[in-house]
Amino acid sequence: MFAYCADPKSLEGLAWLACYLTTGKHMGLYWSFGTVLLLLAITAPVALAFGFVGAMAARSPFLPARIIGKGYTAMVRGVPDIVFFLFFVIALDQGIEWLNHQIRCPDWTEPIRQGLEFRVCPQAKVPLGSSPQYVHQLYGFGLAVMTFSLVFGAFAANVLYGAMQAVPRAQLETAEAYGMNHAQVFRRILVPQMWVYALPGLSNLWMILIKATPLLFLLGVQDIVYWARELGGAKTSAYEYPHPDWRLYYFLFLLVFYLGFTKLSEIVLDRLTARLSRGQATAAGEAMRKAGA
């Protein structure tokens, strides 16, 4: 990064630290913070969409849809996250390659399952072995987003289902008495009012999602925990910047990052809750009405 960093052995004090903190691996650490924030930015709305569809399916009068909706939430919520993460990623990856194999290599005669190995023709590998490194990274990130979205979408579905059930039935019946059909009641009455009931549960789910981001390492994505462990470990004189075991300081930095991010999230969510509660027939809405009286 700096011209004087060419010979690390000649550096001392702040000059050594400045060069150490701007190495290529440290740049990977800094980029990994962006990876985590991008994961959260993409996963949160996708998981909410999965949850909304799952909640609607669970409330559907159509029996097969109701079974699918309730089965989705029960299956994912009943399996430990780490087990689902490891199983789903492998199953999804092999499923994509199997379908690609059937299309690209229909004349392949060797078995795909060979003992513990899963082998498809080279043209069916996803991504291809000749693909640039960034393609492999994007593919792994895409699998991570899909896995996080499915897992947290199931929890969101349960929260939204409860929120829909919490909307006073009298309001829905009044809307129907005014001539609204079921679709209009759902769109104009139920959905706008359910958010105030859903937000506490969704807020907790957002906090859990933030804390679950270190599971990216299990999915093959080099996240901030991976780099903290890699950079903080003791480095001998064989490395450019030898140092003792500094993992405590790296993980302490991550602790501060996660605490700061969750505190910021709490502030934003509290303001959103206050805004949604205004005028609603809830405890928070009633407290705001009395305060303004």
C-alpha positions as CSV (number, residue, x, y, z in Angstrom):
1,M,0.0,0.0,0.0
2,F,2.8,2.4,1.0
3,A,6.2,2.8,-0.7
4,Y,8.0,2.3,2.5
5,C,6.3,-1.1,3.0
6,A,8.7,-2.8,0.5
7,D,11.0,-4.1,3.3
8,P,8.8,-5.0,6.4
9,K,11.9,-6.0,8.4
10,S,13.1,-2.4,8.4
11,L,9.9,-1.1,9.9
12,E,9.1,-0.2,13.5
13,G,6.2,1.3,15.5
14,L,3.4,3.0,13.6
15,A,5.0,2.5,10.2
16,W,5.0,-1.3,10.8
17,L,1.4,-1.2,12.0
18,A,0.3,0.9,9.0
19,C,1.9,-1.6,6.6
20,Y,0.6,-4.6,8.5
21,L,-3.0,-3.3,8.5
22,T,-2.9,-2.6,4.7
23,T,-1.7,-6.0,3.5
24,G,-3.7,-8.0,1.0
25,K,-5.2,-10.3,3.6
26,H,-6.3,-7.4,5.7
27,M,-8.0,-6.0,2.6
28,G,-9.8,-9.3,2.5
29,L,-10.9,-8.7,6.1
30,Y,-12.2,-5.3,5.2
31,W,-14.1,-6.5,2.2
32,S,-15.6,-9.3,4.3
33,F,-17.5,-6.7,6.3
34,G,-19.1,-5.6,3.0
35,T,-19.9,-9.3,2.3
36,V,-21.8,-9.6,5.6
37,L,-23.7,-6.4,5.1
38,L,-24.6,-7.4,1.6
39,L,-25.8,-10.7,2.8
40,L,-28.1,-9.0,5.4
41,A,-29.4,-6.5,2.8
42,I,-30.3,-9.3,0.4
43,T,-31.4,-12.0,2.8
44,A,-33.7,-9.9,4.9
45,P,-36.2,-9.0,2.1
46,V,-35.9,-12.4,0.4
47,A,-36.6,-14.2,3.8
48,L,-39.5,-11.9,4.4
49,A,-40.9,-12.8,1.0
50,F,-40.6,-16.5,1.8
51,G,-42.2,-15.9,5.1
52,F,-45.1,-14.0,3.7
53,V,-45.8,-16.7,1.1
54,G,-45.4,-19.4,3.8
55,A,-47.9,-17.5,6.1
56,M,-50.4,-17.1,3.3
57,A,-50.1,-20.8,2.4
58,A,-50.6,-21.8,6.1
59,R,-53.8,-19.7,6.2
60,S,-55.1,-20.9,2.9
61,P,-58.5,-22.7,2.8
62,F,-56.9,-24.9,0.1
63,L,-55.7,-28.0,2.0
64,P,-52.6,-28.9,-0.1
65,A,-51.4,-25.3,0.2
66,R,-52.0,-25.3,3.9
67,I,-50.1,-28.5,4.3
68,I,-47.1,-27.1,2.3
69,G,-47.1,-23.9,4.3
70,K,-47.2,-25.5,7.7
71,G,-44.9,-28.3,6.7
72,Y,-42.3,-25.7,5.5
73,T,-42.3,-23.9,8.8
74,A,-42.3,-27.0,10.9
75,M,-39.5,-28.8,9.0
76,V,-37.1,-25.9,9.0
77,R,-37.8,-24.7,12.5
78,G,-37.5,-28.3,13.8
79,V,-34.0,-28.8,12.4
80,P,-30.9,-27.2,14.0
81,D,-29.7,-24.4,11.8
82,I,-26.2,-25.7,11.4
83,V,-27.5,-29.1,10.3
84,F,-29.8,-27.5,7.7
85,F,-27.1,-25.2,6.5
86,L,-24.7,-28.1,5.8
87,F,-27.3,-30.4,4.4
88,F,-29.2,-28.0,2.2
89,V,-26.1,-26.5,0.6
90,I,-24.7,-29.9,-0.4
91,A,-28.1,-31.1,-1.6
92,L,-28.8,-27.9,-3.6
93,D,-25.3,-27.9,-5.1
94,Q,-25.5,-31.6,-6.1
95,G,-29.1,-31.2,-7.4
96,I,-28.0,-28.3,-9.7
97,E,-25.1,-30.3,-11.0
98,W,-27.2,-33.5,-11.5
99,L,-29.8,-31.6,-13.6
100,N,-27.0,-29.9,-15.6
101,H,-25.4,-33.4,-16.1
102,Q,-28.7,-34.8,-17.5
103,I,-28.8,-32.0,-20.0
104,R,-25.2,-31.7,-21.1
105,C,-24.0,-35.3,-20.8
106,P,-26.9,-37.6,-21.8
107,D,-24.5,-40.3,-23.1
108,W,-22.6,-40.5,-19.8
109,T,-22.4,-44.2,-18.8
110,E,-20.5,-44.0,-15.5
111,P,-22.5,-43.9,-12.2
112,I,-22.7,-40.4,-10.7
113,R,-22.6,-41.9,-7.2
114,Q,-19.3,-43.7,-6.7
115,G,-19.1,-44.6,-3.1
116,L,-18.9,-41.4,-1.1
117,E,-18.0,-39.3,-4.2
118,F,-20.4,-37.4,-6.4
119,R,-19.0,-37.2,-9.9
120,V,-20.6,-35.5,-13.0
121,C,-19.1,-34.8,-16.3
122,P,-16.7,-31.7,-16.4
123,Q,-19.2,-29.7,-18.5
124,A,-21.8,-30.1,-15.8
125,K,-19.8,-28.7,-12.9
126,V,-21.2,-25.5,-11.5
127,P,-19.3,-23.3,-11.8
128,L,-17.0,-24.8,-14.4
129,G,-13.5,-25.6,-13.3
130,S,-12.1,-23.1,-15.8
131,S,-14.3,-20.3,-14.4
132,P,-12.6,-17.3,-12.8
133,Q,-12.3,-17.2,-9.0
134,Y,-14.9,-14.5,-8.6
135,V,-17.5,-16.7,-10.3
136,H,-16.9,-19.4,-7.7
137,Q,-17.2,-16.8,-5.0
138,L,-20.5,-15.4,-6.4
139,Y,-21.9,-18.9,-6.7
140,G,-21.0,-19.7,-3.1
141,F,-22.5,-16.4,-2.0
142,G,-25.7,-17.1,-3.9
143,L,-26.0,-20.5,-2.2
144,A,-25.5,-18.8,1.2
145,V,-28.2,-16.2,0.5
146,M,-30.7,-19.0,-0.6
147,T,-29.9,-21.0,2.5
148,F,-30.2,-18.1,4.9
149,S,-33.4,-17.0,3.2
150,L,-35.1,-20.4,3.5
151,V,-34.1,-20.9,7.1
152,F,-35.1,-17.4,8.3
153,G,-38.1,-17.4,6.0
154,A,-39.6,-20.3,7.9
155,F,-39.3,-18.3,11.2
156,A,-40.7,-15.2,9.5
157,A,-43.6,-17.3,8.2
158,N,-44.5,-18.3,11.8
159,V,-44.2,-14.7,13.0
160,L,-46.4,-13.3,10.2
161,Y,-48.9,-16.1,10.6
162,G,-49.4,-15.2,14.2
163,A,-49.6,-11.5,13.3
164,M,-52.3,-12.2,10.8
165,Q,-54.2,-14.1,13.4
166,A,-53.8,-11.3,15.9
167,V,-55.6,-8.7,13.8
168,P,-59.1,-8.3,15.3
169,R,-61.6,-10.4,13.5
170,A,-64.3,-7.7,14.0
171,Q,-62.3,-5.3,11.7
172,L,-62.2,-8.0,8.9
173,E,-65.9,-8.7,9.3
174,T,-66.7,-4.9,9.2
175,A,-64.8,-4.6,5.9
176,E,-66.7,-7.6,4.5
177,A,-70.0,-5.9,5.6
178,Y,-69.0,-2.9,3.6
179,G,-68.8,-5.0,0.5
180,M,-65.1,-5.9,0.2
181,N,-64.3,-9.3,-1.1
182,H,-61.7,-11.6,0.5
183,A,-58.8,-10.3,-1.6
184,Q,-59.6,-6.6,-0.8
185,V,-59.9,-7.4,2.9
186,F,-56.6,-9.1,2.8
187,R,-54.8,-6.4,0.9
188,R,-56.4,-3.3,2.5
189,I,-57.2,-4.4,6.1
190,L,-55.3,-7.4,7.1
191,V,-51.8,-6.8,5.6
192,P,-51.5,-3.1,6.6
193,Q,-52.5,-3.9,10.2
194,M,-50.6,-7.1,10.8
195,W,-47.1,-5.4,10.7
196,V,-47.5,-3.8,14.1
197,Y,-48.1,-7.2,15.6
198,A,-45.3,-8.8,13.5
199,L,-42.6,-6.2,14.1
200,P,-41.5,-7.4,17.6
201,G,-41.0,-11.0,16.3
202,L,-39.4,-9.8,13.1
203,S,-37.1,-7.5,15.2
204,N,-35.9,-10.5,17.2
205,L,-35.4,-12.4,14.0
206,W,-33.3,-9.7,12.5
207,M,-31.1,-9.7,15.5
208,I,-30.7,-13.5,15.2
209,L,-29.9,-13.1,11.5
210,I,-27.1,-10.7,12.4
211,K,-25.6,-13.1,14.9
212,A,-25.9,-16.0,12.4
213,T,-23.7,-14.4,9.8
214,P,-20.6,-16.2,11.1
215,L,-22.2,-19.4,9.7
216,L,-21.0,-18.1,6.3
217,F,-17.7,-19.9,7.0
218,L,-19.5,-23.2,6.9
219,L,-20.8,-22.4,3.5
220,G,-17.4,-21.7,2.0
221,V,-17.6,-17.9,2.2
222,Q,-14.6,-16.1,3.7
223,D,-16.4,-14.0,6.2
224,I,-15.1,-11.7,9.0
225,V,-14.7,-14.6,11.5
226,Y,-12.6,-16.5,9.0
227,W,-10.3,-13.6,8.5
228,A,-10.1,-12.7,12.2
229,R,-9.0,-16.3,13.0
230,E,-6.6,-16.4,10.0
231,L,-5.0,-13.0,10.7
232,G,-5.0,-13.2,14.5
233,G,-3.2,-16.5,14.8
234,A,0.5,-16.5,15.7
235,K,2.8,-15.8,12.8
236,T,6.5,-16.9,12.8
237,S,9.4,-15.2,11.1
238,A,8.5,-17.1,8.0
239,Y,5.8,-14.4,7.4
240,E,6.4,-10.8,6.4
241,Y,4.8,-9.5,9.6
242,P,5.5,-12.0,12.4
243,H,3.5,-11.5,15.6
244,P,2.3,-13.5,18.6
245,D,-1.3,-14.8,18.9
246,W,-3.5,-11.7,18.5
247,R,-6.8,-13.5,18.0
248,L,-8.1,-12.0,21.2
249,Y,-7.8,-8.5,19.7
250,Y,-9.3,-9.4,16.4
251,F,-12.3,-11.1,18.0
252,L,-12.7,-8.2,20.4
253,F,-13.0,-5.9,17.4
254,L,-15.7,-8.2,16.0
255,L,-17.5,-8.0,19.3
256,V,-17.5,-4.2,19.1
257,F,-18.7,-4.4,15.5
258,Y,-21.6,-6.7,16.3
259,L,-22.7,-4.8,19.4
260,G,-22.6,-1.5,17.5
261,F,-24.6,-2.9,14.6
262,T,-27.2,-4.5,16.9
263,K,-27.5,-1.2,18.9
264,L,-28.1,0.7,15.7
265,S,-30.7,-1.8,14.6
266,E,-32.5,-1.5,17.9
267,I,-32.7,2.3,17.5
268,V,-34.1,2.0,13.9
269,L,-36.6,-0.8,14.9
270,D,-37.8,1.2,18.0
271,R,-38.6,4.2,15.8
272,L,-40.3,2.0,13.2
273,T,-42.4,0.3,15.9
274,A,-43.5,3.7,17.3
275,R,-44.4,4.9,13.8
276,L,-46.5,1.7,13.1
277,S,-48.2,1.8,16.5
278,R,-49.5,5.3,16.1
279,G,-53.3,5.1,16.0
280,Q,-53.4,1.3,16.3
281,A,-55.6,-0.6,18.9
282,T,-52.6,-2.0,20.7
283,A,-50.9,-1.4,24.0
284,A,-48.2,0.7,22.4
285,G,-50.8,2.7,20.4
286,E,-53.0,3.2,23.5
287,A,-49.9,4.5,25.4
288,M,-49.1,7.0,22.6
289,R,-52.8,8.2,22.5
290,K,-52.8,8.8,26.3
291,A,-49.4,10.6,26.1
292,G,-50.8,12.9,23.5
293,A,-54.1,13.6,25.3
